[in-house]
Amino acid sequence: MKKNITISLIVAAFVAGSANANVLVNPGFEINSLTTATNVLTNFPGFQGIWGPEAGTIVTAENGVTPIQGVRMLRMVDTGSYTQTFQITDVTASAGLIDSGGAVINSSALFNVDKALSAALGVISVSFFTTSTYGSLIGSSPIASLTLDTSDTTWQPISLSSAVPVGTRWILTQVAYQDATLFGIDGQYHPGYVDAADTTIGQIPEPATLGLLALGGMMTFLRRRAAV
């Protein structure tokens, strides 16, 4: 088990290290500018790089929650099922890597809620499109979620990693909360917060490289085992 963990960590570190810069605009929500979710989903070129929440605002510290990056964060409130915020990105610049079948997407964000919420569920997801319209959705949309703790001083990461489908030219990054989990112990709905979002496109390691990484991980494991 320890050997597998060591190898996995080394491979994950290699993939993360090979990633490009964050493709998101305003990832820390420091620019107090938003549009609507409808605008983002229906007009990719017109609202590229602008966060579009279904119900949300950009705020400074409140309800015991302090932004972990800069002085602002995204505040999201319930809308009925899931409260979602979207940003669309043109990734044509990475078309060569994507169409080679060797691209991986890594996406993450930090989530936090106030003490009135005991089991808030945060979510992050990425969707892929071949053209600048929602109807060109391809492949599956990887998703990751986490039930948050009750501390308003703890920012918890949610992240995912997935292969990018060949033909992808636009990606949609989504952060969300399950609305039912925003209902507090006081019988009231409370907001969920997001900060420090990050989406990158990198190269999947070649099989030979993965083999070397695995060998390196095994040697590390054997050296540690011998030292015990």
C-alpha positions as CSV (number, residue, x, y, z in Angstrom):
1,M,0.0,0.0,0.0
2,K,2.8,2.4,0.9
3,K,4.5,1.7,-2.4
4,N,1.4,2.5,-4.4
5,I,0.8,5.7,-2.5
6,T,4.4,6.8,-3.1
7,I,4.2,6.1,-6.9
8,S,0.8,7.9,-7.1
9,L,2.2,11.0,-5.4
10,I,5.2,11.1,-7.7
11,V,3.1,10.7,-10.9
12,A,0.7,13.3,-9.6
13,A,3.5,15.8,-9.0
14,F,4.9,15.2,-12.5
15,V,1.5,15.9,-14.1
16,A,1.0,19.0,-11.9
17,G,4.5,20.2,-12.7
18,S,3.9,19.9,-16.5
19,A,0.7,22.0,-16.4
20,N,0.4,25.3,-18.1
21,A,-0.6,28.5,-16.3
22,N,-4.1,29.0,-14.9
23,V,-6.4,29.7,-17.8
24,L,-9.1,31.3,-15.6
25,V,-9.5,35.0,-15.5
26,N,-10.1,36.5,-12.1
27,P,-9.4,33.2,-10.3
28,G,-9.4,34.8,-6.8
29,F,-12.5,37.0,-7.5
30,E,-10.5,40.1,-6.7
31,I,-12.1,42.0,-9.7
32,N,-15.6,42.8,-8.5
33,S,-17.3,42.0,-11.9
34,L,-19.8,39.3,-12.6
35,T,-22.3,38.4,-15.4
36,T,-25.1,35.9,-15.3
37,A,-24.9,32.2,-15.7
38,T,-27.3,32.5,-18.7
39,N,-24.9,34.9,-20.4
40,V,-22.0,32.6,-20.0
41,L,-23.8,29.5,-21.2
42,T,-25.5,31.2,-24.2
43,N,-22.7,33.4,-25.5
44,F,-19.3,31.9,-25.1
45,P,-17.3,34.5,-27.1
46,G,-19.1,37.5,-25.6
47,F,-18.6,36.5,-22.0
48,Q,-15.4,34.5,-22.0
49,G,-13.3,34.9,-18.9
50,I,-16.2,36.4,-16.8
51,W,-17.7,34.5,-13.9
52,G,-21.4,33.9,-14.2
53,P,-23.2,32.7,-11.0
54,E,-26.8,31.7,-10.9
55,A,-27.1,33.5,-7.6
56,G,-23.9,35.0,-6.2
57,T,-21.9,38.1,-5.4
58,I,-18.2,39.0,-4.8
59,V,-17.7,40.0,-1.1
60,T,-15.0,40.7,1.5
61,A,-14.8,38.9,4.8
62,E,-18.2,38.1,6.3
63,N,-19.9,35.5,8.6
64,G,-16.6,34.6,10.1
65,V,-15.1,33.6,6.7
66,T,-12.1,35.5,5.5
67,P,-10.8,35.2,1.9
68,I,-7.7,33.0,1.7
69,Q,-6.4,34.8,-1.4
70,G,-6.5,38.6,-1.6
71,V,-9.4,40.5,0.0
72,R,-12.4,39.1,-1.9
73,M,-14.2,35.8,-2.5
74,L,-17.3,34.5,-4.2
75,R,-20.4,34.2,-2.2
76,M,-23.1,31.8,-3.5
77,V,-26.6,31.3,-2.2
78,D,-29.3,28.6,-2.7
79,T,-31.3,28.5,-6.0
80,G,-33.3,25.3,-5.5
81,S,-31.1,22.3,-6.3
82,Y,-27.5,23.4,-6.9
83,T,-26.2,26.9,-7.0
84,Q,-23.7,27.1,-9.8
85,T,-21.1,29.6,-11.1
86,F,-19.5,29.2,-14.5
87,Q,-16.5,30.5,-16.5
88,I,-16.0,29.7,-20.2
89,T,-12.5,29.6,-21.7
90,D,-11.2,29.4,-25.3
91,V,-8.4,26.8,-25.4
92,T,-7.7,26.9,-29.1
93,A,-4.1,27.8,-28.2
94,S,-3.7,24.2,-26.9
95,A,-5.3,22.6,-29.9
96,G,-2.1,20.8,-31.0
97,L,-1.7,19.1,-27.6
98,I,-5.4,18.4,-27.2
99,D,-5.7,16.8,-30.7
100,S,-2.7,14.6,-30.1
101,G,-4.7,12.9,-27.4
102,G,-2.1,13.9,-24.8
103,A,-3.8,16.7,-22.8
104,V,-4.9,16.5,-19.2
105,I,-7.0,19.1,-17.4
106,N,-6.5,19.9,-13.7
107,S,-9.1,22.0,-12.0
108,S,-9.4,23.0,-8.3
109,A,-10.9,25.6,-6.0
110,L,-11.1,26.3,-2.3
111,F,-14.4,26.1,-0.4
112,N,-15.6,27.4,3.0
113,V,-18.8,28.0,4.9
114,D,-19.8,29.5,8.2
115,K,-20.3,27.6,11.4
116,A,-24.1,27.3,11.0
117,L,-23.6,24.7,8.3
118,S,-22.6,21.2,9.4
119,A,-22.3,19.3,6.1
120,A,-22.2,21.6,3.1
121,L,-21.4,19.9,-0.2
122,G,-19.0,21.7,-2.5
123,V,-18.6,20.7,-6.2
124,I,-16.2,21.4,-9.0
125,S,-16.7,20.3,-12.6
126,V,-15.3,20.9,-16.1
127,S,-17.1,20.4,-19.5
128,F,-15.7,20.3,-23.0
129,F,-17.0,21.8,-26.3
130,T,-15.8,21.6,-29.9
131,T,-17.2,25.0,-30.9
132,S,-18.4,28.2,-29.2
133,T,-21.9,26.9,-28.4
134,Y,-23.3,24.8,-25.6
135,G,-24.7,22.3,-28.1
136,S,-21.2,21.2,-29.1
137,L,-20.7,19.5,-25.7
138,I,-18.5,16.4,-26.1
139,G,-17.4,13.6,-23.8
140,S,-18.2,13.3,-20.1
141,S,-17.9,16.2,-17.7
142,P,-15.5,15.2,-14.8
143,I,-16.8,16.2,-11.4
144,A,-15.5,16.2,-7.9
145,S,-17.2,17.0,-4.6
146,L,-16.5,17.2,-0.9
147,T,-18.5,17.5,2.3
148,L,-17.0,20.4,4.2
149,D,-16.1,20.6,7.8
150,T,-17.8,23.0,10.3
151,S,-14.9,25.3,10.8
152,D,-15.2,28.8,9.2
153,T,-11.4,29.2,9.3
154,T,-10.7,26.1,7.2
155,W,-10.6,26.5,3.4
156,Q,-10.9,23.0,1.9
157,P,-9.7,22.1,-1.6
158,I,-11.7,20.2,-4.2
159,S,-9.9,19.1,-7.3
160,L,-10.1,16.9,-10.3
161,S,-7.9,15.7,-13.2
162,S,-9.1,14.3,-16.5
163,A,-8.1,13.7,-20.1
164,V,-9.2,16.4,-22.5
165,P,-11.3,15.0,-25.4
166,V,-9.8,15.4,-28.9
167,G,-11.4,18.3,-30.7
168,T,-12.0,20.4,-27.6
169,R,-11.8,24.1,-28.2
170,W,-13.7,25.5,-25.3
171,I,-13.9,24.4,-21.7
172,L,-16.4,25.4,-19.0
173,T,-15.2,25.5,-15.4
174,Q,-18.0,25.2,-12.8
175,V,-18.0,25.7,-9.0
176,A,-21.1,24.8,-7.1
177,Y,-22.9,23.9,-3.8
178,Q,-25.7,21.5,-3.3
179,D,-28.5,23.8,-2.0
180,A,-30.0,21.3,0.5
181,T,-26.7,21.3,2.4
182,L,-26.7,25.1,2.8
183,F,-29.6,24.7,5.2
184,G,-28.2,25.5,8.7
185,I,-28.8,24.2,12.2
186,D,-30.7,27.4,12.9
187,G,-33.3,26.6,10.2
188,Q,-32.0,29.2,7.8
189,Y,-30.1,29.0,4.5
190,H,-26.6,30.2,4.5
191,P,-24.1,31.1,1.7
192,G,-21.2,29.0,0.6
193,Y,-17.9,30.6,-0.4
194,V,-15.3,29.9,-3.1
195,D,-11.8,31.3,-3.6
196,A,-8.5,30.6,-5.4
197,A,-10.0,28.7,-8.4
198,D,-7.5,27.1,-10.8
199,T,-7.8,25.4,-14.2
200,T,-4.8,24.3,-16.2
201,I,-4.1,22.2,-19.3
202,G,-0.9,20.1,-19.3
203,Q,0.5,17.0,-21.0
204,I,-0.1,13.5,-19.9
205,P,3.2,11.8,-19.2
206,E,4.4,9.3,-21.9
207,P,4.2,5.6,-20.9
208,A,8.0,5.4,-20.7
209,T,8.1,8.4,-18.4
210,L,5.4,6.8,-16.2
211,G,7.5,3.7,-16.0
212,L,10.5,5.6,-14.9
213,L,8.4,7.4,-12.3
214,A,7.0,4.2,-11.0
215,L,10.5,2.7,-10.8
216,G,11.7,5.8,-8.9
217,G,8.8,5.4,-6.5
218,M,9.5,1.7,-6.0
219,M,13.2,2.5,-5.2
220,T,12.1,5.2,-2.8
221,F,9.8,2.7,-1.1
222,L,12.5,0.0,-0.9
223,R,15.1,2.4,0.6
224,R,12.6,3.5,3.2
225,R,11.7,-0.1,3.9
226,A,15.3,-1.0,4.3
227,A,15.8,1.9,6.7
228,V,13.0,0.7,9.0
